[in-house]
Amino acid sequence: MIVVVGKESPAYVEAAGEVPVRFVDTLADASDVFGEMEAVIGRVPPDVLVRAPRLRWVHSPSAGVDADLTPEMLASPVVLTSSAGNGGISLAEHSILLMLMLSRDVPRWMRAQAERRWDHYRHGELAGRTVGIYGLGNSGLDLAAKAKAFHMRVLGVRRRPGQPSPNVDELCDLDRLLAESDFVVVTAPRTPSTLGVFGRDAFARMRPTAYFICISRGGIADDEALLEALRTGQIAGAGLDAHGVEPLPPDSPFWSLPNVVVTPHNGATSDGTVRRHQEIVADNIRRFTGGEPLRNVVDKAAGY
């Protein structure tokens, strides 16, 4: 049996063939079949892992699986897959949006519009600038393609440098990326190796005219170090869709800093993201019931 946490989907039932599929609002609603279920589309709490002896596969609804990788999941033989790739296009678009908003100081235009004031000023452009992308997965590579369309130079840091990196002018180490980038964009997953990478030392190596953008996960940047860099002018500004604490508390200083654009971690909240997630799930259900290798299998040790 396959248990799906979420709305009913005829595509999932069709993909499963003769294998029964049960749709529930929460996993607790399927407690009567914990002993029978072989797969779960949705997050599985640690206590359920020990109550589901036949469970072989769990599919996370997210591209990032940091919330799924509990100690129990890490120790379990259950295969974990993700929806990696579902939001890559939308997150790349959001990165471009934040870059444009910061380089052209769009908040200044919005303030002037609210005041019915004609504020004509000289602003920046993306052409000729360098974007450094930290993490060249689906969203990072799609951002690289979009950045090239804006006539930008693209630097990239990736964990496995031997993999193809189309539209990336050069792969480099983090030190060089920080020193040469006008925009540093974090698209990497949150893992033990990326947690806190952007601290005081990292921001000190950025140009004072450079912008920091994070659209993947909070915690990769140290919030206190970022606040200090923004307040002191160590960097020019930031565009933040992912935050260390979510929802961002009302008293967070990030809300009121004039050189920061805050969005509520919904850069990938689009119809296209939902559609691509459903396509990945349906394909994996078809593969699971047919005994074929699954897509997007998570390397639990690496964290993605």
C-alpha positions as CSV (number, residue, x, y, z in Angstrom):
1,M,0.0,0.0,0.0
2,I,1.1,3.6,-0.8
3,V,-0.1,6.3,1.6
4,V,-0.2,9.8,0.2
5,V,-0.5,12.8,2.6
6,G,-2.4,15.4,0.6
7,K,-5.0,15.8,-2.0
8,E,-6.3,13.0,-4.1
9,S,-4.7,12.6,-7.5
10,P,-5.9,10.3,-10.3
11,A,-2.4,10.4,-11.8
12,Y,-1.0,8.8,-8.6
13,V,-3.7,6.0,-8.7
14,E,-3.0,5.4,-12.4
15,A,0.7,5.3,-11.8
16,A,0.3,2.7,-9.0
17,G,-1.5,0.2,-11.2
18,E,-2.9,-2.5,-9.0
19,V,-1.1,-1.3,-5.8
20,P,-3.7,0.3,-3.5
21,V,-3.2,4.1,-2.8
22,R,-4.7,5.8,0.2
23,F,-5.0,9.5,0.5
24,V,-5.0,11.1,4.0
25,D,-5.0,14.7,5.4
26,T,-2.3,13.7,8.0
27,L,-0.2,10.6,8.4
28,A,-1.9,9.9,11.7
29,D,-5.1,9.3,9.7
30,A,-3.5,6.2,8.3
31,S,-2.5,4.7,11.6
32,D,-4.7,1.7,11.0
33,V,-2.5,0.7,8.0
34,F,1.0,1.5,9.4
35,G,1.8,-2.2,9.4
36,E,0.8,-2.6,5.7
37,M,2.2,0.6,4.0
38,E,5.2,0.2,1.9
39,A,5.6,3.8,0.7
40,V,4.6,7.2,2.0
41,I,4.4,10.4,0.0
42,G,4.9,12.9,2.7
43,R,7.0,13.4,5.8
44,V,7.3,10.5,8.3
45,P,7.9,11.2,12.0
46,P,10.4,9.0,13.8
47,D,7.7,7.2,15.8
48,V,6.0,6.1,12.6
49,L,9.2,4.6,11.2
50,V,9.3,2.0,14.0
51,R,5.6,1.2,13.6
52,A,5.9,0.6,9.8
53,P,7.9,-2.7,9.4
54,R,7.1,-2.9,5.6
55,L,8.0,0.7,4.8
56,R,10.6,0.8,2.0
57,W,10.2,4.3,0.5
58,V,9.4,7.8,1.6
59,H,9.1,10.7,-0.7
60,S,9.6,14.2,0.7
61,P,7.3,16.9,-0.7
62,S,10.3,19.3,-0.6
63,A,13.4,19.7,-2.7
64,G,15.4,20.3,0.5
65,V,15.3,17.4,2.9
66,D,16.9,18.8,6.0
67,A,13.6,18.5,7.9
68,D,13.3,14.8,6.9
69,L,16.7,13.7,7.9
70,T,16.0,12.9,11.5
71,P,18.5,10.5,13.3
72,E,15.9,7.8,12.9
73,M,15.7,8.3,9.1
74,L,19.5,8.4,8.9
75,A,19.7,5.1,10.6
76,S,16.8,3.5,8.7
77,P,17.2,1.4,5.5
78,V,14.2,3.2,4.0
79,V,14.9,4.9,0.7
80,L,14.3,8.7,0.9
81,T,13.6,10.6,-2.3
82,S,12.8,14.3,-2.8
83,S,11.0,16.7,-5.1
84,A,14.3,18.2,-6.2
85,G,13.8,20.2,-9.4
86,N,10.2,21.1,-8.8
87,G,11.0,24.7,-7.7
88,G,14.3,25.3,-9.6
89,I,12.8,27.4,-12.3
90,S,10.7,29.5,-9.9
91,L,13.6,30.0,-7.5
92,A,15.9,31.1,-10.3
93,E,13.3,33.6,-11.4
94,H,13.0,34.8,-7.8
95,S,16.8,35.3,-7.6
96,I,16.7,37.4,-10.8
97,L,13.8,39.4,-9.2
98,L,15.8,40.1,-6.1
99,M,18.9,41.0,-8.0
100,L,16.9,43.5,-10.1
101,M,15.2,45.0,-7.1
102,L,18.4,45.5,-5.3
103,S,20.5,46.8,-8.3
104,R,17.7,49.3,-9.2
105,D,16.6,50.1,-5.6
106,V,13.0,49.2,-6.4
107,P,11.9,49.8,-2.8
108,R,12.8,53.5,-3.4
109,W,10.4,53.6,-6.4
110,M,7.7,51.9,-4.4
111,R,8.0,54.5,-1.6
112,A,7.9,57.3,-4.1
113,Q,4.8,55.7,-5.7
114,A,3.0,55.5,-2.3
115,E,3.8,59.2,-1.8
116,R,2.8,60.2,-5.4
117,R,6.3,61.6,-5.8
118,W,8.4,61.7,-9.0
119,D,11.7,60.3,-7.9
120,H,14.0,60.1,-11.0
121,Y,17.5,58.6,-10.2
122,R,20.4,56.7,-11.7
123,H,20.4,53.0,-11.0
124,G,22.4,49.9,-11.7
125,E,21.9,47.1,-14.2
126,L,22.8,43.4,-14.3
127,A,24.7,43.4,-17.6
128,G,28.4,43.1,-17.1
129,R,28.1,42.2,-13.4
130,T,29.3,39.0,-11.9
131,V,27.0,36.6,-10.1
132,G,28.5,34.0,-7.8
133,I,26.2,31.0,-7.3
134,Y,26.9,28.9,-4.2
135,G,25.4,25.5,-5.1
136,L,24.8,24.4,-8.6
137,G,21.8,22.1,-8.3
138,N,18.6,22.6,-10.2
139,S,17.9,26.1,-9.1
140,G,21.6,27.2,-9.3
141,L,22.0,25.9,-12.9
142,D,18.7,27.4,-14.0
143,L,19.9,30.7,-12.5
144,A,23.1,30.5,-14.4
145,A,21.2,30.2,-17.7
146,K,19.0,33.2,-16.8
147,A,22.0,35.2,-15.7
148,K,23.7,34.6,-19.0
149,A,20.6,35.9,-20.8
150,F,21.1,39.1,-18.7
151,H,24.7,39.3,-20.1
152,M,26.3,38.5,-16.7
153,R,29.5,36.7,-15.9
154,V,28.8,33.5,-13.8
155,L,31.0,32.0,-11.2
156,G,30.0,28.8,-9.3
157,V,30.9,26.7,-6.3
158,R,29.7,23.1,-6.2
159,R,30.4,20.1,-4.1
160,R,31.2,17.9,-7.0
161,P,33.3,20.0,-9.5
162,G,33.5,17.3,-12.0
163,Q,29.8,17.4,-12.9
164,P,28.7,19.4,-16.0
165,S,28.0,23.1,-15.2
166,P,26.4,24.7,-18.3
167,N,26.3,28.5,-18.5
168,V,28.8,28.8,-15.7
169,D,31.9,30.7,-16.9
170,E,34.2,29.3,-14.2
171,L,34.0,27.0,-11.2
172,C,36.0,28.3,-8.3
173,D,36.5,28.1,-4.5
174,L,34.4,30.2,-2.1
175,D,37.1,32.7,-1.4
176,R,37.4,33.7,-5.1
177,L,33.6,33.7,-5.5
178,L,33.2,36.1,-2.6
179,A,36.0,38.4,-3.8
180,E,34.9,38.7,-7.4
181,S,31.0,38.6,-7.2
182,D,28.7,41.6,-7.4
183,F,25.9,39.3,-6.3
184,V,26.4,36.2,-4.1
185,V,23.4,33.9,-4.4
186,V,22.9,30.9,-2.1
187,T,21.1,28.1,-3.8
188,A,22.7,25.2,-1.9
189,P,20.7,22.9,0.5
190,R,21.1,23.2,4.2
191,T,23.4,20.4,5.3
192,P,26.0,20.0,8.1
193,S,28.7,21.1,5.6
194,T,26.8,24.3,4.6
195,L,25.4,25.4,7.9
196,G,26.9,28.7,8.9
197,V,29.2,28.9,5.9
198,F,28.4,32.6,5.5
199,G,29.7,34.1,8.7
200,R,31.7,37.2,9.6
201,D,34.8,36.1,7.7
202,A,32.7,35.4,4.5
203,F,31.0,38.7,4.5
204,A,34.3,40.5,5.2
205,R,35.6,39.0,2.0
206,M,32.8,40.3,-0.1
207,R,32.9,43.6,-1.9
208,P,31.3,46.6,-0.1
209,T,29.3,47.1,-3.3
210,A,28.1,43.5,-3.4
211,Y,24.7,42.0,-2.5
212,F,23.9,38.8,-0.7
213,I,20.9,36.7,-1.8
214,C,19.5,33.6,-0.2
215,I,16.7,31.6,-1.7
216,S,17.3,28.1,-0.5
217,R,17.5,27.6,3.3
218,G,18.1,29.7,6.3
219,G,21.0,28.9,8.6
220,I,23.5,28.8,5.8
221,A,24.1,32.4,6.7
222,D,24.8,33.4,10.3
223,D,22.0,36.0,10.9
224,E,24.0,38.1,13.4
225,A,27.0,38.3,11.1
226,L,24.7,39.2,8.2
227,L,23.0,41.9,10.2
228,E,26.4,43.3,11.2
229,A,27.6,43.4,7.6
230,L,24.4,45.1,6.4
231,R,24.4,47.7,9.2
232,T,28.1,48.6,8.9
233,G,28.1,48.8,5.1
234,Q,30.4,45.9,4.8
235,I,28.1,44.7,2.0
236,A,25.6,46.8,0.0
237,G,22.4,44.9,0.8
238,A,20.6,41.6,0.8
239,G,17.6,39.8,-0.8
240,L,16.3,37.2,1.6
241,D,13.6,34.6,0.8
242,A,15.0,32.0,3.3
243,H,15.6,32.9,6.9
244,G,17.2,31.5,10.0
245,V,13.9,31.7,11.9
246,E,10.7,31.2,10.0
247,P,8.3,32.9,9.9
248,L,10.5,35.9,10.3
249,P,9.5,37.4,13.7
250,P,7.8,40.8,13.6
251,D,10.6,42.3,15.7
252,S,13.4,41.1,13.4
253,P,15.7,43.9,12.3
254,F,15.7,42.5,8.7
255,W,12.2,43.9,8.2
256,S,13.3,47.6,8.6
257,L,16.8,47.7,7.1
258,P,16.6,50.0,4.1
259,N,19.1,47.9,2.1
260,V,17.2,44.6,2.5
261,V,14.4,43.0,0.5
262,V,12.5,40.4,2.5
263,T,10.1,37.8,1.0
264,P,8.4,35.1,3.1
265,H,10.1,32.0,1.7
266,N,7.7,31.7,-1.2
267,G,10.0,32.2,-4.1
268,A,8.9,28.8,-5.4
269,T,5.2,29.0,-4.5
270,S,3.9,28.7,-8.0
271,D,1.6,26.6,-10.0
272,G,4.5,25.3,-12.0
273,T,6.3,24.1,-8.8
274,V,3.2,22.2,-7.8
275,R,2.8,20.7,-11.3
276,R,6.4,19.5,-11.4
277,H,6.2,18.0,-7.9
278,Q,3.2,16.0,-9.0
279,E,5.0,14.8,-12.1
280,I,8.0,13.7,-10.1
281,V,5.7,11.8,-7.6
282,A,3.7,10.1,-10.3
283,D,6.9,9.0,-12.1
284,N,8.4,7.7,-8.9
285,I,5.2,5.8,-8.0
286,R,5.3,4.2,-11.4
287,R,8.9,3.3,-10.9
288,F,8.3,1.9,-7.4
289,T,5.5,-0.3,-8.4
290,G,7.4,-1.4,-11.5
291,G,10.6,-2.3,-9.6
292,E,12.6,0.4,-11.4
293,P,15.2,2.8,-9.8
294,L,13.7,5.8,-8.2
295,R,14.4,9.4,-9.2
296,N,15.9,11.9,-6.8
297,V,17.2,9.4,-4.3
298,V,18.7,11.3,-1.3
299,D,22.3,10.7,-0.2
300,K,21.5,10.7,3.5
301,A,25.2,11.2,4.4
302,A,25.5,14.2,2.1
303,G,22.1,15.6,3.1
304,Y,20.6,16.0,-0.3
